[in-house]
Amino acid sequence: MITVTGATGTIGRTLVDLLAEAGEEVVAVSRRPRQASTATPGAPGVPGVRWAEGHVGDAAGMRAPLTGASALFIVLGGELNAFGEDPKLLLGAAADAGVERVVLVSSQVSATRPAAPSHARLREFEAAVRASGLDATILRPGGFASNALAWADTIRTRRTVFAPFADVALPVVDPADIAAVAAKALRADGAAGAGGHGGRVYELTGPEPVSPRQQAAAISAALGEEVTFVELSRAEAHAAMARFMPEEAVAGTLDVLGAPLPAESRVSTDVATVLGRPAGGFAGWVGRNLPAFR
């Protein structure tokens, strides 16, 4: 049995589906599991998937969803990226339940900017996972292609994208690829050993750098309608992001978007190595998510 936290999130939804389709028994954990869509294979009531309420910031509440699990997928979301109880409590609960493998979604920034306050919480989780004694795999994705959904409202209503750093290109990763790599590492054949994933750290990126202006052009092409790009100053972008993000997260995000380090601009081959196929590009992600922009 595999316990998946964040099961209704960007990565978790796809991961639950992939595991269920592969015949795995899944406990899909979410803060509000009853709100999960019934239109997907991993929806409530589907054979092989049991939904449970919980989250990674409540180790006591996770004990029931972990009972009988051999593997655990950990992803942080919302305020849990900034604060919460000691992650060792969750890993301890997992070990007590008999979990053998754990896959953690961290961030590329945990390695490229090891002193960044915005990613201190993820570094704590990485340390706890390594110290847990469990067979662990750490995923460090770069920026998500799905971050473009932040433009959905202005694209739908004004056919306009407002974003900073118009021509700074980064190899954004399709969240579906993150889920696919996680599924490989979580399954029994992903244990440590020849060809296994235990003890590995995977840097996950898309196949090529793509700038915000190029992303807007890809959405425009998929819609078959012109989408105007308006470049924001850093100050304007800061003010917009500060409405829903902590200050440290805003500053850290803008640092990466505006002045990426060479390692943050580099394309990794880890998705292709694990999955045996190229990483998905931004245009492919747009094609699957086009209704959000119509």
Secondary structure in CASP SS format (residue, H / E / C, confidence):
PFRMAT SS
TARGET T0000
AUTHOR 0000-0000-0000
METHOD secondary structure of the structure
MODEL  1
M C 1.00
I E 1.00
T E 1.00
V E 1.00
T C 1.00
G C 1.00
A C 1.00
T C 1.00
G C 1.00
T C 1.00
I C 1.00
G H 1.00
R H 1.00
T H 1.00
L H 1.00
V H 1.00
D H 1.00
L H 1.00
L H 1.00
A H 1.00
E H 1.00
A C 1.00
G C 1.00
E C 1.00
E C 1.00
V E 1.00
V E 1.00
A E 1.00
V E 1.00
S E 1.00
R C 1.00
R C 1.00
P H 1.00
R H 1.00
Q H 1.00
A C 1.00
S C 1.00
T C 1.00
A C 1.00
T C 1.00
P C 1.00
G C 1.00
A C 1.00
P C 1.00
G C 1.00
V C 1.00
P C 1.00
G C 1.00
V E 1.00
R E 1.00
W E 1.00
A E 1.00
E E 1.00
G C 1.00
H C 1.00
V C 1.00
G C 1.00
D C 1.00
A H 1.00
A H 1.00
G H 1.00
M H 1.00
R H 1.00
A H 1.00
P H 1.00
L H 1.00
T C 1.00
G C 1.00
A C 1.00
S C 1.00
A E 1.00
L E 1.00
F E 1.00
I E 1.00
V C 1.00
L C 1.00
G C 1.00
G H 1.00
E H 1.00
L H 1.00
N H 1.00
A C 1.00
F C 1.00
G C 1.00
E C 1.00
D C 1.00
P H 1.00
K H 1.00
L H 1.00
L H 1.00
L H 1.00
G H 1.00
A H 1.00
A H 1.00
A H 1.00
D H 1.00
A H 1.00
G C 1.00
V C 1.00
E C 1.00
R E 1.00
V E 1.00
V E 1.00
L E 1.00
V E 1.00
S C 1.00
S C 1.00
Q C 1.00
V H 1.00
S H 1.00
A H 1.00
T H 1.00
R C 1.00
P C 1.00
A C 1.00
A C 1.00
P H 1.00
S H 1.00
H H 1.00
A H 1.00
R H 1.00
L H 1.00
R H 1.00
E H 1.00
F H 1.00
E H 1.00
A H 1.00
A H 1.00
V H 1.00
R H 1.00
A H 1.00
S C 1.00
G C 1.00
L C 1.00
D E 1.00
A E 1.00
T E 1.00
I E 1.00
L E 1.00
R E 1.00
P E 1.00
G C 1.00
G C 1.00
F E 1.00
A H 1.00
S H 1.00
N H 1.00
A H 1.00
L H 1.00
A H 1.00
W H 1.00
A H 1.00
D H 1.00
T H 1.00
I H 1.00
R H 1.00
T H 1.00
R H 1.00
R C 1.00
T E 1.00
V E 1.00
F E 1.00
A E 1.00
P E 1.00
F C 1.00
A C 1.00
D C 1.00
V C 1.00
A C 1.00
L E 1.00
P C 1.00
V C 1.00
V E 1.00
D C 1.00
P H 1.00
A H 1.00
D H 1.00
I H 1.00
A H 1.00
A H 1.00
V H 1.00
A H 1.00
A H 1.00
K H 1.00
A H 1.00
L H 1.00
R C 1.00
A H 1.00
D H 1.00
G H 1.00
A C 1.00
A C 1.00
G C 1.00
A C 1.00
G C 1.00
G C 1.00
H C 1.00
G C 1.00
G C 1.00
R C 1.00
V E 1.00
Y E 1.00
E E 1.00
L E 1.00
T C 1.00
G C 1.00
P C 1.00
E C 1.00
P C 1.00
V E 1.00
S C 1.00
P H 1.00
R H 1.00
Q H 1.00
Q H 1.00
A H 1.00
A H 1.00
A H 1.00
I H 1.00
S H 1.00
A H 1.00
A H 1.00
L H 1.00
G C 1.00
E C 1.00
E C 1.00
V C 1.00
T E 1.00
F E 1.00
V E 1.00
E E 1.00
L E 1.00
S C 1.00
R H 1.00
A H 1.00
E H 1.00
A H 1.00
H H 1.00
A H 1.00
A H 1.00
M H 1.00
A C 1.00
R C 1.00
F C 1.00
M C 1.00
P C 1.00
E H 1.00
E H 1.00
A H 1.00
V H 1.00
A H 1.00
G H 1.00
T H 1.00
L H 1.00
D H 1.00
V H 1.00
L H 1.00
G H 1.00
A C 1.00
P C 1.00
L C 1.00
P H 1.00
A H 1.00
E H 1.00
S H 1.00
R C 1.00
V C 1.00
S C 1.00
T C 1.00
D H 1.00
V H 1.00
A H 1.00
T H 1.00
V H 1.00
L H 1.00
G C 1.00
R C 1.00
P C 1.00
A C 1.00
G C 1.00
G C 1.00
F H 1.00
A H 1.00
G H 1.00
W H 1.00
V H 1.00
G H 1.00
R H 1.00
N H 1.00
L H 1.00
P H 1.00
A H 1.00
F H 1.00
R C 1.00
END
